[in-house]
Structures are given as C-alpha cells and as structure tokens.
Amino acid sequence: MNCSHAFVESEGLTKISLADIYKSDYKGFIHDIYFQNKLRLEIENNFVKLIPKSGKILDIGCGNGDFLMVSKEMNYETKGLDISKEAVKYCNDAGYDAQLFDQFKDEEESYDMVTMWDVIEHVENPVELVSFARKYLKHEGILIIKTPLHKSITLKLVKLMPKLARSILQVPAHIQFYSDQSMRTLLQSSKFKIVKYDHLKSMRKTKKTISYQKRIKRFIKQIIKMITRDTNIYLYAKKY
C-alpha cells in the first residue's frame, strides 16, 4: 500500500470473496430505482453526444441488470457480462442479453461503449480488465468507469486500525483502492484518453437498516467519510 494506490494482498482472497459473495441472495440483486433514474439522466445528457443512438454497449459486471434494462429502454444494443452464474441467470430470466465473462466471444473492436459500474475495485488485475475493454471497443470508443475514491488519509487510518477495513473499504469484496493519480495512470498506460473526469456522491440509494448496531456502524462510517472526504471517481475515457 502507498498513498497513490492500495490493494488487498492475500492469496486466494479474490476467488473466495467473488465466488462466495455473488450468490442468488446477494443484496446487490435488489433493483435500485434511484440508480436506474440516475442512469436514465446520464444516458439522456451524455451518451447521446458520444455514441450512436442505437450503438452497441458492453456492460462488464452487469449484476442485477439495472443498466441493461435502462439502456435497452433507450434503444441501445447492450450485452452484459458477469462472473456470477446467478447474475447471468437473473438477467437472462428478465429478458436481457447476458453471459459469463469467461465464456464471452465476439468480434473485436465492435462496441461503441464499455461500461464498468462499481466493478474495477473488485478485480485482481485491473490492467487486464481495462485491456479487455480496449480489445472490444471501436476506434475512439468510450470506456465508462465508476468506482470508489479513497484518499490517502483513509488508507493510513485503515493501516493503523485494520478492523475498520471491512466497514470503510468493504474488504473482502473490494480489493483495489484507487486515488485520482492511480486511476489516471491506469488509463493512460492502457492507451485511453480521459475526456470527462468527475467526483460524485453515490449513484445508489443507501438501503434502510433496522438493526441498531448497523445504524451505529453506518453513522461512524459517515463521520469518517466526512473527515476523509472519500467519494467516487466517475470518468469517460476514449480509446486511441
């Protein structure tokens, strides 16, 4: 870990966390209307300026299919990929085009856009994932990434108090922790030009919790975030 980028370094952790977390009862499979509405606004305000109205989109980490649903509503041809069999089945049963990541085969340089909504923080090798996206994007195609941004003070705090890692950094589900510098370096080294780079609050609605203990933990987490000013990276990058 350094002040630019941090990652979880534990043999087998990635396979264990991703295989065990994304089962049929994973809470992320619950549809988020707030997120769906945010996506609609984003498509209406920005997508139409960058890719054809009926363009092809590849959504990596499609989860419950919220983005597949919204983009289909707005006449985009969208395919979803996921490592979770449960997620792929969930999307297919809902009528969306999705398949397992390791079974995906398609024509290279055939997509206008690749999206990663809260995905790149989960993967063991983000360089490989960005390279995969580049492989399937057309020339000057657009890559969208949204991921948590963790400031150096947060990483130092967790290093001093490791028990905070699960609540603040969402370990073991999250294993990569980005700074602005590390994200820019990742994209530039992968031959992408950043065309839009923002910090934003979550696009997802915080779920209500009844447990008193969970309320206390959430309150503490909110206080820490106010102090550290952690937020989210949201960017558009163009393949060159």
Secondary structure by P-SEA (a helix, b strand, c coil): cccccccccccaaaaaaaacccccccccccccaaaaaaaaaaaacccccccccbbbbbbcccccaaaaaaaaaaccbbbbbcccaaaaaaaaaabbbbbbccccccccccccbbbbcccccccccaaaaaaaaaaaccccbbbbbbbbbbcaaaaaaaaacccccccccccccccccccaaaaaaaaaaacccccccccccccccbbbbccaaaaaaaaaaaaaaaaabbbbbbbbbbcc
